[in-house]
Amino acid sequence: MYEFILPNAWLIAFLPFLAAALIFLFVHRWPGISAGLSIFAIMAAFILSLPVALAVFGEEGGAVFEFSTRWLSMPGLNVDMGLLLDPLTAVMLIVVTFIASMVQIYSLGYMKGDPGFSSYFAYQSLFAASMLGLVVANNFGQMFVFWELVGICSYFLIGFWFGRDSAKNAAIKAFVTNRVGDFGFLLGILFLQIIFGTLNFAGLSQEIAGYTNMAILIPVSILLFFGPMGKSAQFPLHVWLPDAMEGPTPVSALIHAATMVAAGVYLVARAFFIFASVPQAMTFIAAIGGITAIFAASIAITQNDIKRILAYSTLSQLGYMMMAMGVGAMTAGMFHLMTHAFFKSLLFLGAGSVIVAMHEEQDIWKMGNLYKKMPVTTWTFIIGALALCGIPPLSGFWSKDEILLAAYASGNMGLYILGAFVAFLTAFYMFRLIFVAFFGSNSYGEKKAHENSAVMTVPLIILAIAAVFAGFVNSPLMHHAFGHFINSPAGIQPEPSTAIMISSTLIALAGIILAWLIYQKKIISHEVLREKYSGIYQLLKNKYYVDEIYARLGDVLVFGAARAMFWFDIHVVNGMVNGIAFLTGKSGDSLKYTEDGQVQSYAMYMMAGVLILVVLALIAVESALL
């Protein structure tokens, strides 16, 4: 079976792409068939991913299969296309196809009755196909093609409800922000081709192993990291991700859990052999990840929109993953990506269930007592939140602790303390959301809410089960069976620490208890705290004014440049053109008097011309004789 499946693993990405094409071209007018075709394709891709994972993990240390063919050959340039199937690829295939399957099934209920129902499922299929194509690529060039397809699909889905100005603006913001990161990424790829003559991952790994010119590798690695900074929304290119909430909630679950934002972390893991050879790049990645983690977590504690709280949570957890990569813990970073995909997709779909039940209401202060009317949504959401907070034995506990342990083992106590504080903030803002929306004293939720149909609740239950048990694959109980899939001589794989486990759990519990005291027991009034620390509250509520700073810079740089160019066009370009026209006109006015129609005048002009020519000839002869 493996002899057939492995060389044809391209079908995993092709099937969703085919579904998208068939929906757009042939069955768009039949919403039910469109949705069924899309779901069938992604579930078939999931089934095909299973034997790939079994083949890869069937060998000790993880097997590697690569299939490649020459696509273009010309003097000085050979372009190949191929598949790279290794443990890293296998895990991503399972995660993407499983999460996408749950999201699309859930979407049957969430998008019911939407006029763009068929288009939505076509975009979902194309989005999944793009991410899967990115995952199986064996070279940077092929990866970049699918990288850009992921970007354009996110533009379609974020702006899906294009009748809303906010959705259109959010889609444009996401697209433009990612162009900044992708430009740096493309430059890095071009430099790799120029310097090493190949973009194949295996070939580059061999070339870079013996390359010692840091003056070249440092800027190239930083340029490559610009791509993940955009796709995974790392500071300061994070601004698009919270606004991406304007798309349908299942889209948010897919973007924030398994596809677009995961692409950046996956790229760092795939190109870890480059980054690990440049200590300065590793320091830069760790610093950006740490800044993003604390930056987003602090903003989340003041947000009131249920989806935006989860959006900033995603930003923070992506920072966690990048911080792990930066300290050399590639296994920990990818492990957290995997567990995060399960519990964050659960949380977003749970939020979508609440929004549908509350008739599109997203403000947590206009909910309350939802647990009475929505028990399945409530308890699955709590499971996702506990996993995100790192409460044992849920999945987030194992992956978050491994990141904290890696930061501690690397000797960077600053990053360890920062990571621990982010864990505290994560627990606080998640249970602030739960205590206000699901157990709050407000009766709005109890009056308006209702549990949704099985097509929406069953995926929540399945994802909740995954959020509980997915972490065991890399827990000490399983002897780090998951770790070998990205084992690297340059990476670190620290031994488990009971002290770290206990302390991180206590930190998370402290955040939960503080949220309970403020928002449930009301021992400390949140209104009093907000008024007492109004300056800090406004700073966090307004997201550190980063969007306003960008708007101001845009006004100064873009509009300032436009005004300068307008002045140059009016006074310099137009001045030159008008000056030439003026001189031409005046010359014509003067010369017109030479055309009087009299023969004697023309004869005089001719004689004058002859005399001038004779004089010039005599001067030339005299000069030659001398």
Secondary structure, DSSP 8 states (H G I E B T S, - for coil): -HHHHTTTTTHHHHHHHHHHHHIIIIITT-HHHHHHHHHHHHHHHHHHHHHHHHHHHTSTT---EEEEEEEEEETTEEEEEEEEESHHHHHHHHHHHHHHHHHHHHHHHHTTT-TTHHHHHHHHHHHHHHHHHHHHBSBHHHHHHHHHHHHHHHHHHHTSSTTSHHHHHHHHHHHHHHHHHHHHHHHHHHHHHHHHS--BHHHHHHHHHT---HHHHHHHHHHHHHHHHHHTT-TTS-THHHHGGGS-HHHHHHHHHTSHHHHHHHHHHHTHHHHTT-HHHHHHHHHHHHHHHHHHHHHHTT--BHHHHHHHHHHHHHHHHHHHHHTT-HHHHHHHHHHHHHHHHHHHHHHHHHHHHTTT--BGGG---HHHH-HHHHHHHHHHHHHHHT-TTSHHHHHHHHHHHHHHHTT-HHHHHHHHHHHHHHHHHHHHHHHHHTT-S-SHHHHH-----HHHHHHHHHHHHHHHHGGGGGSGGGTTTTGGGG--TTS------HHHHHHHHHHHHHHHHHHHHHHTS-SS-HHHHHHHTHHHHHHHHTGGGHHHHHHHHIIIIIIHHHHHHHHHIIIIIHHHHHHHHHHHHHHHHHHGGG----HHHHHHHHHHHHHHHHHHHHHHHHHHH-
